[in-house]
Amino acid sequence: QDMYGITDNNTEITSDVFESFEREIQMIQDKSAYDMALNMSSEYVYNTRFRLMFLRACQGNAKKAAKRITRHFSTKLNLFGADKLVKDIELSDLDEYDMEALRSGGFQVLPK
Protein backbone atom coordinates (compact mmCIF):
# COMPACT_ATOMS: atom_id res chain seq x y z
CA GLN A 1 0.00 0.00 0.00
CA ASP A 2 2.85 2.39 0.77
CA MET A 3 4.47 1.65 -2.56
CA TYR A 4 1.39 2.62 -4.56
CA GLY A 5 0.21 5.52 -2.41
CA ILE A 6 -2.89 3.68 -1.22
CA THR A 7 -4.05 4.21 2.32
CA ASP A 8 -6.24 1.96 4.38
CA ASN A 9 -7.16 4.92 6.54
CA ASN A 10 -10.82 5.52 5.74
CA THR A 11 -11.10 8.90 7.41
CA GLU A 12 -14.53 10.31 6.78
CA ILE A 13 -14.43 13.80 5.34
CA THR A 14 -17.52 15.53 6.74
CA SER A 15 -18.87 19.03 6.29
CA ASP A 16 -17.28 19.89 9.64
CA VAL A 17 -13.89 18.94 8.22
CA PHE A 18 -14.51 21.17 5.19
CA GLU A 19 -15.45 24.07 7.49
CA SER A 20 -12.34 23.52 9.58
CA PHE A 21 -10.28 23.35 6.37
CA GLU A 22 -11.62 26.75 5.29
CA ARG A 23 -10.89 28.29 8.70
CA GLU A 24 -7.34 26.94 8.61
CA ILE A 25 -6.79 28.39 5.13
CA GLN A 26 -7.94 31.81 6.33
CA MET A 27 -5.44 31.71 9.21
CA ILE A 28 -2.45 31.20 6.90
CA GLN A 29 -0.52 34.45 6.51
CA ASP A 30 1.28 33.87 3.20
CA LYS A 31 -1.40 32.73 0.79
CA SER A 32 -1.09 35.29 -1.98
CA ALA A 33 -1.12 32.70 -4.79
CA TYR A 34 -4.20 31.03 -3.25
CA ASP A 35 -5.95 34.41 -3.04
CA MET A 36 -4.99 35.17 -6.64
CA ALA A 37 -6.45 31.85 -7.77
CA LEU A 38 -9.60 32.51 -5.75
CA ASN A 39 -10.06 35.90 -7.44
CA MET A 40 -9.48 34.35 -10.86
CA SER A 41 -11.88 31.42 -10.44
CA SER A 42 -13.63 30.64 -7.18
CA GLU A 43 -15.35 27.73 -8.96
CA TYR A 44 -11.97 26.05 -9.52
CA VAL A 45 -10.65 26.70 -6.01
CA TYR A 46 -13.88 25.73 -4.21
CA ASN A 47 -14.54 22.64 -6.33
CA THR A 48 -15.39 19.86 -3.86
CA ARG A 49 -13.44 17.14 -5.69
CA PHE A 50 -10.39 19.39 -5.91
CA ARG A 51 -10.48 20.24 -2.20
CA LEU A 52 -11.08 16.59 -1.28
CA MET A 53 -7.73 15.69 -2.84
CA PHE A 54 -5.92 17.82 -0.27
CA LEU A 55 -8.00 16.61 2.65
CA ARG A 56 -7.57 12.96 1.70
CA ALA A 57 -3.84 13.39 1.16
CA CYS A 58 -3.64 14.61 4.77
CA GLN A 59 -6.07 11.97 6.14
CA GLY A 60 -8.62 14.65 7.04
CA ASN A 61 -6.18 16.87 8.92
CA ALA A 62 -7.54 20.32 8.03
CA LYS A 63 -4.46 22.24 9.14
CA LYS A 64 -2.07 20.13 7.05
CA ALA A 65 -4.45 20.22 4.08
CA ALA A 66 -4.68 24.02 4.30
CA LYS A 67 -0.90 24.32 4.17
CA ARG A 68 -0.81 21.86 1.29
CA ILE A 69 -3.38 23.69 -0.86
CA THR A 70 -1.73 27.08 -0.35
CA ARG A 71 1.69 25.58 -1.21
CA HIS A 72 0.10 23.95 -4.25
CA PHE A 73 -1.01 27.29 -5.68
CA SER A 74 2.28 28.96 -4.81
CA THR A 75 4.28 26.23 -6.55
CA LYS A 76 1.91 26.16 -9.52
CA LEU A 77 2.23 29.93 -9.92
CA ASN A 78 6.04 29.71 -9.83
CA LEU A 79 6.23 26.81 -12.28
CA PHE A 80 3.50 27.64 -14.79
CA GLY A 81 2.57 31.30 -14.31
CA ALA A 82 -0.69 33.06 -13.56
CA ASP A 83 -2.39 32.08 -16.82
CA LYS A 84 -2.40 28.39 -15.78
CA LEU A 85 -3.07 28.92 -12.08
CA VAL A 86 -6.74 27.94 -12.23
CA LYS A 87 -6.64 25.14 -14.75
CA ASP A 88 -5.51 21.55 -14.60
CA ILE A 89 -2.02 21.11 -16.01
CA GLU A 90 -1.93 18.82 -19.03
CA LEU A 91 0.93 17.34 -21.01
CA SER A 92 0.34 20.00 -23.68
CA ASP A 93 1.27 22.63 -21.06
CA LEU A 94 4.78 21.20 -20.68
CA ASP A 95 7.72 22.35 -22.74
CA GLU A 96 10.44 20.15 -24.24
CA TYR A 97 12.62 20.31 -21.10
CA ASP A 98 9.67 19.30 -18.89
CA MET A 99 8.84 16.36 -21.16
CA GLU A 100 12.46 15.20 -21.05
CA ALA A 101 12.32 15.27 -17.24
CA LEU A 102 9.12 13.21 -17.32
CA ARG A 103 10.66 10.62 -19.62
CA SER A 104 13.77 10.32 -17.43
CA GLY A 105 11.79 8.22 -14.97
CA GLY A 106 12.61 10.34 -11.93
CA PHE A 107 8.99 10.11 -10.87
CA GLN A 108 5.94 8.17 -11.89
CA VAL A 109 2.47 9.43 -12.78
CA LEU A 110 -0.14 7.04 -11.39
CA PRO A 111 -3.65 6.60 -12.79
CA LYS A 112 -5.37 7.74 -9.57
N, CA, C and O atoms as a GROMACS GRO file, in nm:
protein
  448
    1GLN      N    1   0.081  -0.119   0.000
    1GLN     CA    2   0.000   0.000   0.000
    1GLN      C    3   0.086   0.126   0.000
    1GLN      O    4   0.053   0.224  -0.067
    2ASP      N    5   0.196   0.124   0.076
    2ASP     CA    6   0.285   0.239   0.077
    2ASP      C    7   0.347   0.263  -0.059
    2ASP      O    8   0.364   0.378  -0.102
    3MET      N    9   0.381   0.155  -0.127
    3MET     CA   10   0.447   0.165  -0.256
    3MET      C   11   0.359   0.234  -0.362
    3MET      O   12   0.409   0.308  -0.446
    4TYR      N   13   0.230   0.209  -0.356
    4TYR     CA   14   0.139   0.262  -0.456
    4TYR      C   15   0.059   0.383  -0.408
    4TYR      O   16  -0.030   0.430  -0.478
    5GLY      N   17   0.090   0.433  -0.290
    5GLY     CA   18   0.021   0.552  -0.241
    5GLY      C   19  -0.123   0.526  -0.203
    5GLY      O   20  -0.206   0.617  -0.209
    6ILE      N   21  -0.153   0.404  -0.163
    6ILE     CA   22  -0.289   0.368  -0.122
    6ILE      C   23  -0.292   0.364   0.030
    6ILE      O   24  -0.202   0.309   0.093
    7THR      N   25  -0.393   0.421   0.087
    7THR     CA   26  -0.405   0.420   0.232
    7THR      C   27  -0.524   0.337   0.273
    7THR      O   28  -0.626   0.333   0.205
    8ASP      N   29  -0.510   0.270   0.385
    8ASP     CA   30  -0.624   0.196   0.438
    8ASP      C   31  -0.697   0.278   0.544
    8ASP      O   32  -0.791   0.231   0.608
    9ASN      N   33  -0.652   0.401   0.560
    9ASN     CA   34  -0.716   0.492   0.654
    9ASN      C   35  -0.842   0.549   0.586
    9ASN      O   36  -0.832   0.629   0.493
   10ASN      N   37  -0.956   0.509   0.633
   10ASN     CA   38  -1.082   0.552   0.574
   10ASN      C   39  -1.142   0.668   0.652
   10ASN      O   40  -1.256   0.662   0.696
   11THR      N   41  -1.064   0.774   0.669
   11THR     CA   42  -1.110   0.890   0.741
   11THR      C   43  -1.228   0.951   0.668
   11THR      O   44  -1.220   0.979   0.548
   12GLU      N   45  -1.335   0.971   0.739
   12GLU     CA   46  -1.453   1.031   0.678
   12GLU      C   47  -1.435   1.182   0.671
   12GLU      O   48  -1.404   1.247   0.771
   13ILE      N   49  -1.454   1.236   0.554
   13ILE     CA   50  -1.443   1.380   0.534
   13ILE      C   51  -1.584   1.437   0.540
   13ILE      O   52  -1.661   1.424   0.444
   14THR      N   53  -1.618   1.498   0.652
   14THR     CA   54  -1.752   1.553   0.674
   14THR      C   55  -1.755   1.702   0.643
   14THR      O   56  -1.653   1.763   0.614
   15SER      N   57  -1.874   1.758   0.650
   15SER     CA   58  -1.887   1.903   0.629
   15SER      C   59  -1.813   1.980   0.737
   15SER      O   60  -1.764   2.091   0.712
   16ASP      N   61  -1.804   1.924   0.857
   16ASP     CA   62  -1.728   1.989   0.964
   16ASP      C   63  -1.580   1.998   0.929
   16ASP      O   64  -1.514   2.097   0.959
   17VAL      N   65  -1.529   1.894   0.864
   17VAL     CA   66  -1.388   1.894   0.822
   17VAL      C   67  -1.367   2.001   0.716
   17VAL      O   68  -1.266   2.071   0.718
   18PHE      N   69  -1.461   2.013   0.622
   18PHE     CA   70  -1.451   2.117   0.519
   18PHE      C   71  -1.452   2.256   0.582
   18PHE      O   72  -1.375   2.343   0.540
   19GLU      N   73  -1.538   2.277   0.681
   19GLU     CA   74  -1.545   2.407   0.749
   19GLU      C   75  -1.415   2.437   0.822
   19GLU      O   76  -1.364   2.549   0.818
   20SER      N   77  -1.361   2.336   0.888
   20SER     CA   78  -1.234   2.352   0.958
   20SER      C   79  -1.122   2.381   0.859
   20SER      O   80  -1.034   2.463   0.886
   21PHE      N   81  -1.126   2.314   0.745
   21PHE     CA   82  -1.028   2.335   0.637
   21PHE      C   83  -1.030   2.481   0.593
   21PHE      O   84  -0.925   2.543   0.578
   22GLU      N   85  -1.149   2.535   0.572
   22GLU     CA   86  -1.162   2.675   0.528
   22GLU      C   87  -1.109   2.770   0.636
   22GLU      O   88  -1.040   2.867   0.603
   23ARG      N   89  -1.139   2.744   0.761
   23ARG     CA   90  -1.089   2.829   0.870
   23ARG      C   91  -0.936   2.825   0.876
   23ARG      O   92  -0.872   2.928   0.895
   24GLU      N   93  -0.880   2.708   0.858
   24GLU     CA   94  -0.734   2.694   0.861
   24GLU      C   95  -0.669   2.769   0.745
   24GLU      O   96  -0.563   2.830   0.762
   25ILE      N   97  -0.731   2.765   0.628
   25ILE     CA   98  -0.679   2.839   0.513
   25ILE      C   99  -0.677   2.988   0.544
   25ILE      O  100  -0.578   3.056   0.516
   26GLN      N  101  -0.785   3.038   0.602
   26GLN     CA  102  -0.794   3.181   0.633
   26GLN      C  103  -0.689   3.226   0.734
   26GLN      O  104  -0.650   3.342   0.735
   27MET      N  105  -0.643   3.136   0.820
   27MET     CA  106  -0.544   3.171   0.921
   27MET      C  107  -0.401   3.174   0.867
   27MET      O  108  -0.312   3.226   0.933
   28ILE      N  109  -0.379   3.120   0.748
   28ILE     CA  110  -0.245   3.120   0.690
   28ILE      C  111  -0.211   3.261   0.642
   28ILE      O  112  -0.288   3.324   0.571
   29GLN      N  113  -0.094   3.308   0.683
   29GLN     CA  114  -0.052   3.445   0.651
   29GLN      C  115  -0.013   3.461   0.504
   29GLN      O  116  -0.062   3.551   0.435
   30ASP      N  117   0.076   3.374   0.455
   30ASP     CA  118   0.128   3.387   0.320
   30ASP      C  119   0.050   3.297   0.225
   30ASP      O  120   0.088   3.182   0.201
   31LYS      N  121  -0.058   3.349   0.172
   31LYS     CA  122  -0.140   3.273   0.079
   31LYS      C  123  -0.177   3.358  -0.042
   31LYS      O  124  -0.289   3.351  -0.092
   32SER      N  125  -0.081   3.437  -0.088
   32SER     CA  126  -0.109   3.529  -0.198
   32SER      C  127  -0.146   3.456  -0.327
   32SER      O  128  -0.234   3.501  -0.400
   33ALA      N  129  -0.080   3.345  -0.357
   33ALA     CA  130  -0.112   3.270  -0.479
   33ALA      C  131  -0.252   3.208  -0.467
   33ALA      O  132  -0.327   3.206  -0.564
   34TYR      N  133  -0.286   3.158  -0.348
   34TYR     CA  134  -0.420   3.103  -0.325
   34TYR      C  135  -0.525   3.213  -0.345
   34TYR      O  136  -0.625   3.190  -0.412
   35ASP      N  137  -0.501   3.329  -0.288
   35ASP     CA  138  -0.595   3.441  -0.304
   35ASP      C  139  -0.607   3.484  -0.450
   35ASP      O  140  -0.716   3.518  -0.496
   36MET      N  141  -0.496   3.483  -0.522
   36MET     CA  142  -0.499   3.517  -0.664
   36MET      C  143  -0.585   3.416  -0.740
   36MET      O  144  -0.667   3.454  -0.824
   37ALA      N  145  -0.566   3.289  -0.711
   37ALA     CA  146  -0.645   3.185  -0.777
   37ALA      C  147  -0.793   3.201  -0.743
   37ALA      O  148  -0.879   3.185  -0.829
   38LEU      N  149  -0.822   3.232  -0.619
   38LEU     CA  150  -0.960   3.251  -0.575
   38LEU      C  151  -1.026   3.367  -0.649
   38LEU      O  152  -1.143   3.358  -0.686
   39ASN      N  153  -0.953   3.475  -0.670
   39ASN     CA  154  -1.006   3.590  -0.744
   39ASN      C  155  -1.024   3.558  -0.892
   39ASN      O  156  -1.114   3.612  -0.956
   40MET      N  157  -0.939   3.471  -0.945
   40MET     CA  158  -0.948   3.435  -1.086
   40MET      C  159  -1.063   3.339  -1.113
   40MET      O  160  -1.134   3.354  -1.213
   41SER      N  161  -1.082   3.241  -1.025
   41SER     CA  162  -1.188   3.142  -1.044
   41SER      C  163  -1.222   3.074  -0.912
   41SER      O  164  -1.158   2.977  -0.872
   42SER      N  165  -1.322   3.126  -0.845
   42SER     CA  166  -1.364   3.064  -0.718
   42SER      C  167  -1.423   2.926  -0.743
   42SER      O  168  -1.417   2.839  -0.657
   43GLU      N  169  -1.480   2.905  -0.862
   43GLU     CA  170  -1.535   2.773  -0.896
   43GLU      C  171  -1.426   2.666  -0.895
   43GLU      O  172  -1.447   2.556  -0.846
   44TYR      N  173  -1.310   2.699  -0.948
   44TYR     CA  174  -1.197   2.605  -0.952
   44TYR      C  175  -1.146   2.579  -0.811
   44TYR      O  176  -1.127   2.463  -0.772
   45VAL      N  177  -1.124   2.683  -0.735
   45VAL     CA  178  -1.065   2.670  -0.601
   45VAL      C  179  -1.160   2.601  -0.504
   45VAL      O  180  -1.116   2.522  -0.420
   46TYR      N  181  -1.290   2.630  -0.514
   46TYR     CA  182  -1.388   2.573  -0.421
   46TYR      C  183  -1.449   2.441  -0.470
   46TYR      O  184  -1.537   2.386  -0.404
   47ASN      N  185  -1.402   2.390  -0.582
   47ASN     CA  186  -1.454   2.264  -0.633
   47ASN      C  187  -1.434   2.154  -0.528
   47ASN      O  188  -1.323   2.133  -0.479
   48THR      N  189  -1.541   2.086  -0.493
   48THR     CA  190  -1.539   1.986  -0.386
   48THR      C  191  -1.439   1.874  -0.414
   48THR      O  192  -1.364   1.835  -0.326
   49ARG      N  193  -1.438   1.824  -0.535
   49ARG     CA  194  -1.344   1.714  -0.569
   49ARG      C  195  -1.200   1.760  -0.558
   49ARG      O  196  -1.113   1.685  -0.512
   50PHE      N  197  -1.174   1.883  -0.599
   50PHE     CA  198  -1.039   1.939  -0.591
   50PHE      C  199  -0.995   1.951  -0.445
   50PHE      O  200  -0.884   1.911  -0.410
   51ARG      N  201  -1.081   2.006  -0.361
   51ARG     CA  202  -1.048   2.024  -0.220
   51ARG      C  203  -1.036   1.890  -0.147
   51ARG      O  204  -0.955   1.875  -0.055
   52LEU      N  205  -1.116   1.792  -0.189
   52LEU     CA  206  -1.108   1.659  -0.128
   52LEU      C  207  -0.970   1.596  -0.147
   52LEU      O  208  -0.923   1.522  -0.061
   53MET      N  209  -0.905   1.625  -0.260
   53MET     CA  210  -0.773   1.569  -0.284
   53MET      C  211  -0.676   1.609  -0.172
   53MET      O  212  -0.596   1.527  -0.126
   54PHE      N  213  -0.682   1.733  -0.130
   54PHE     CA  214  -0.592   1.782  -0.027
   54PHE      C  215  -0.628   1.725   0.110
   54PHE      O  216  -0.540   1.690   0.188
   55LEU      N  217  -0.757   1.716   0.138
   55LEU     CA  218  -0.800   1.661   0.265
   55LEU      C  219  -0.768   1.512   0.275
   55LEU      O  220  -0.724   1.465   0.380
   56ARG      N  221  -0.788   1.440   0.168
   56ARG     CA  222  -0.757   1.296   0.170
   56ARG      C  223  -0.607   1.272   0.178
   56ARG      O  224  -0.563   1.179   0.246
   57ALA      N  225  -0.530   1.355   0.111
   57ALA     CA  226  -0.384   1.339   0.116
   57ALA      C  227  -0.332   1.359   0.258
   57ALA      O  228  -0.226   1.306   0.293
   58CYS      N  229  -0.404   1.434   0.338
   58CYS     CA  230  -0.364   1.461   0.477
   58CYS      C  231  -0.452   1.385   0.576
   58CYS      O  232  -0.457   1.420   0.694
   59GLN      N  233  -0.521   1.280   0.530
   59GLN     CA  234  -0.607   1.197   0.613
   59GLN      C  235  -0.705   1.280   0.697
   59GLN      O  236  -0.729   1.248   0.814
   60GLY      N  237  -0.760   1.383   0.638
   60GLY     CA  238  -0.862   1.465   0.704
   60GLY      C  239  -0.808   1.569   0.799
   60GLY      O  240  -0.886   1.636   0.867
   61ASN      N  241  -0.677   1.586   0.805
   61ASN     CA  242  -0.618   1.687   0.892
   61ASN      C  243  -0.630   1.822   0.822
   61ASN      O  244  -0.556   1.851   0.728
   62ALA      N  245  -0.723   1.905   0.869
   62ALA     CA  246  -0.754   2.032   0.803
   62ALA      C  247  -0.636   2.127   0.800
   62ALA      O  248  -0.615   2.197   0.700
   63LYS      N  249  -0.559   2.132   0.907
   63LYS     CA  250  -0.446   2.224   0.914
   63LYS      C  251  -0.339   2.187   0.812
   63LYS      O  252  -0.287   2.273   0.742
   64LYS      N  253  -0.306   2.059   0.803
   64LYS     CA  254  -0.207   2.014   0.706
   64LYS      C  255  -0.258   2.033   0.562
   64LYS      O  256  -0.183   2.073   0.474
   65ALA      N  257  -0.387   2.006   0.542
   65ALA     CA  258  -0.445   2.022   0.408
   65ALA      C  259  -0.445   2.168   0.366
   65ALA      O  260  -0.424   2.199   0.249
   66ALA      N  261  -0.470   2.259   0.460
   66ALA     CA  262  -0.468   2.402   0.430
   66ALA      C  263  -0.328   2.446   0.387
   66ALA      O  264  -0.314   2.522   0.291
   67LYS      N  265  -0.227   2.399   0.457
   67LYS     CA  266  -0.090   2.432   0.417
   67LYS      C  267  -0.059   2.374   0.280
   67LYS      O  268   0.007   2.438   0.198
   68ARG      N  269  -0.108   2.253   0.256
   68ARG     CA  270  -0.081   2.186   0.129
   68ARG      C  271  -0.146   2.259   0.011
   68ARG      O  272  -0.083   2.276  -0.093
   69ILE      N  273  -0.270   2.303   0.027
   69ILE     CA  274  -0.338   2.369  -0.086
   69ILE      C  275  -0.276   2.506  -0.115
   69ILE      O  276  -0.265   2.545  -0.231
   70THR      N  277  -0.236   2.578  -0.010
   70THR     CA  278  -0.173   2.708  -0.035
   70THR      C  279  -0.035   2.690  -0.099
   70THR      O  280   0.004   2.769  -0.186
   71ARG      N  281   0.040   2.588  -0.057
   71ARG     CA  282   0.169   2.558  -0.121
   71ARG      C  283   0.149   2.514  -0.266
   71ARG      O  284   0.229   2.547  -0.354
   72HIS      N  285   0.041   2.441  -0.290
   72HIS     CA  286   0.010   2.395  -0.425
   72HIS      C  287  -0.002   2.514  -0.520
   72HIS      O  288   0.060   2.516  -0.627
   73PHE      N  289  -0.081   2.613  -0.480
   73PHE     CA  290  -0.101   2.729  -0.568
   73PHE      C  291   0.025   2.813  -0.580
   73PHE      O  292   0.052   2.869  -0.687
   74SER      N  293   0.103   2.822  -0.475
   74SER     CA  294   0.228   2.896  -0.481
   74SER      C  295   0.326   2.829  -0.578
   74SER      O  296   0.388   2.895  -0.660
   75THR      N  297   0.338   2.699  -0.567
   75THR     CA  298   0.428   2.623  -0.656
   75THR      C  299   0.379   2.628  -0.799
   75THR      O  300   0.458   2.646  -0.892
   76LYS      N  301   0.249   2.614  -0.817
   76LYS     CA  302   0.190   2.616  -0.952
   76LYS      C  303   0.214   2.752  -1.019
   76LYS      O  304   0.245   2.760  -1.137
   77LEU      N  305   0.199   2.859  -0.940
   77LEU     CA  306   0.223   2.993  -0.992
   77LEU      C  307   0.370   3.008  -1.034
   77LEU      O  308   0.398   3.063  -1.140
   78ASN      N  309   0.461   2.961  -0.951
   78ASN     CA  310   0.604   2.971  -0.983
   78ASN      C  311   0.643   2.888  -1.104
   78ASN      O  312   0.726   2.931  -1.185
   79LEU      N  313   0.585   2.770  -1.118
   79LEU     CA  314   0.623   2.681  -1.228
   79LEU      C  315   0.556   2.713  -1.360
   79LEU      O  316   0.618   2.704  -1.466
   80PHE      N  317   0.428   2.751  -1.355
   80PHE     CA  318   0.350   2.764  -1.479
   80PHE      C  319   0.297   2.904  -1.507
   80PHE      O  320   0.250   2.931  -1.617
   81GLY      N  321   0.303   2.993  -1.410
   81GLY     CA  322   0.257   3.130  -1.431
   81GLY      C  323   0.109   3.147  -1.400
   81GLY      O  324   0.036   3.050  -1.382
   82ALA      N  325   0.068   3.272  -1.396
   82ALA     CA  326  -0.069   3.306  -1.356
   82ALA      C  327  -0.173   3.257  -1.455
   82ALA      O  328  -0.286   3.226  -1.414
   83ASP      N  329  -0.139   3.249  -1.583
   83ASP     CA  330  -0.239   3.208  -1.682
   83ASP      C  331  -0.282   3.062  -1.667
   83ASP      O  332  -0.387   3.024  -1.718
   84LYS      N  333  -0.203   2.980  -1.597
   84LYS     CA  334  -0.240   2.839  -1.578
   84LYS      C  335  -0.272   2.807  -1.432
   84LYS      O  336  -0.283   2.691  -1.394
   85LEU      N  337  -0.286   2.911  -1.352
   85LEU     CA  338  -0.307   2.892  -1.208
   85LEU      C  339  -0.438   2.823  -1.176
   85LEU      O  340  -0.446   2.744  -1.082
   86VAL      N  341  -0.542   2.850  -1.253
   86VAL     CA  342  -0.674   2.794  -1.223
   86VAL      C  343  -0.721   2.699  -1.333
   86VAL      O  344  -0.838   2.699  -1.371
   87LYS      N  345  -0.629   2.619  -1.381
   87LYS     CA  346  -0.664   2.514  -1.476
   87LYS      C  347  -0.578   2.393  -1.444
   87LYS      O  348  -0.468   2.406  -1.390
   88ASP      N  349  -0.628   2.277  -1.479
   88ASP     CA  350  -0.551   2.155  -1.460
   88ASP      C  351  -0.437   2.153  -1.561
   88ASP      O  352  -0.456   2.182  -1.679
   89ILE      N  353  -0.319   2.118  -1.514
   89ILE     CA  354  -0.202   2.111  -1.601
   89ILE      C  355  -0.210   1.982  -1.682
   89ILE      O  356  -0.233   1.874  -1.628
   90GLU      N  357  -0.190   1.995  -1.812
   90GLU     CA  358  -0.194   1.882  -1.903
   90GLU      C  359  -0.057   1.867  -1.970
   90GLU      O  360   0.026   1.958  -1.963
   91LEU      N  361  -0.034   1.756  -2.033
   91LEU     CA  362   0.093   1.734  -2.101
   91LEU      C  363   0.121   1.844  -2.204
   91LEU      O  364   0.236   1.882  -2.226
   92SER      N  365   0.017   1.894  -2.267
   92SER     CA  366   0.034   2.000  -2.368
   92SER      C  367   0.086   2.130  -2.307
   92SER      O  368   0.135   2.217  -2.379
   93ASP      N  369   0.077   2.144  -2.174
   93ASP     CA  370   0.127   2.263  -2.106
   93ASP      C  371   0.277   2.256  -2.079
   93ASP      O  372   0.338   2.356  -2.040
   94LEU      N  373   0.336   2.139  -2.098
   94LEU     CA  374   0.478   2.120  -2.068
   94LEU      C  375   0.564   2.151  -2.189
   94LEU      O  376   0.526   2.123  -2.303
   95ASP      N  377   0.680   2.208  -2.164
   95ASP     CA  378   0.772   2.235  -2.274
   95ASP      C  379   0.864   2.114  -2.295
   95ASP      O  380   0.851   2.013  -2.226
   96GLU      N  381   0.956   2.127  -2.387
   96GLU     CA  382   1.044   2.015  -2.424
   96GLU      C  383   1.130   1.969  -2.305
   96GLU      O  384   1.149   1.849  -2.285
   97TYR      N  385   1.180   2.063  -2.227
   97TYR     CA  386   1.262   2.031  -2.110
   97TYR      C  387   1.180   1.954  -2.006
   97TYR      O  388   1.228   1.858  -1.947
   98ASP      N  389   1.056   1.998  -1.984
   98ASP     CA  390   0.967   1.930  -1.889
   98ASP      C  391   0.938   1.787  -1.934
   98ASP      O  392   0.937   1.695  -1.853
   99MET      N  393   0.914   1.770  -2.063
   99MET     CA  394   0.884   1.636  -2.116
   99MET      C  395   1.006   1.544  -2.102
   99MET      O  396   0.992   1.426  -2.074
  100GLU      N  397   1.124   1.600  -2.121
  100GLU     CA  398   1.246   1.520  -2.105
  100GLU      C  399   1.259   1.474  -1.959
  100GLU      O  400   1.297   1.360  -1.932
  101ALA      N  401   1.228   1.563  -1.866
  101ALA     CA  402   1.232   1.527  -1.724
  101ALA      C  403   1.132   1.418  -1.693
  101ALA      O  404   1.161   1.328  -1.614
  102LEU      N  405   1.013   1.425  -1.753
  102LEU     CA  406   0.912   1.321  -1.732
  102LEU      C  407   0.961   1.186  -1.783
  102LEU      O  408   0.944   1.083  -1.716
  103ARG      N  409   1.021   1.187  -1.901
  103ARG     CA  410   1.066   1.062  -1.962
  103ARG      C  411   1.187   1.001  -1.890
  103ARG      O  412   1.215   0.882  -1.906
  104SER      N  413   1.257   1.081  -1.812
  104SER     CA  414   1.377   1.032  -1.743
  104SER      C  415   1.345   0.926  -1.638
  104SER      O  416   1.432   0.849  -1.598
  105GLY      N  417   1.220   0.923  -1.594
  105GLY     CA  418   1.179   0.822  -1.497
  105GLY      C  419   1.206   0.862  -1.352
  105GLY      O  420   1.200   0.777  -1.263
  106GLY      N  421   1.236   0.988  -1.328
  106GLY     CA  422   1.262   1.034  -1.193
  106GLY      C  423   1.140   1.028  -1.102
  106GLY      O  424   1.153   1.024  -0.980
  107PHE      N  425   1.024   1.027  -1.161
  107PHE     CA  426   0.899   1.011  -1.087
  107PHE      C  427   0.798   0.943  -1.175
  107PHE      O  428   0.818   0.932  -1.296
  108GLN      N  429   0.692   0.898  -1.116
  108GLN     CA  430   0.594   0.817  -1.190
  108GLN      C  431   0.455   0.879  -1.172
  108GLN      O  432   0.414   0.912  -1.061
  109VAL      N  433   0.384   0.893  -1.281
  109VAL     CA  434   0.247   0.943  -1.278
  109VAL      C  435   0.156   0.821  -1.268
  109VAL      O  436   0.157   0.734  -1.355
  110LEU      N  437   0.076   0.817  -1.161
  110LEU     CA  438  -0.014   0.704  -1.139
  110LEU      C  439  -0.153   0.737  -1.191
  110LEU      O  440  -0.188   0.855  -1.202
  111PRO      N  441  -0.232   0.636  -1.222
  111PRO     CA  442  -0.365   0.660  -1.279
  111PRO      C  443  -0.463   0.726  -1.184
  111PRO      O  444  -0.560   0.788  -1.229
  112LYS      N  445  -0.442   0.715  -1.052
  112LYS     CA  446  -0.537   0.774  -0.957
  112LYS      C  447  -0.466   0.860  -0.857
  112LYS      O  448  -0.529   0.918  -0.769
   0.00000   0.00000   0.00000
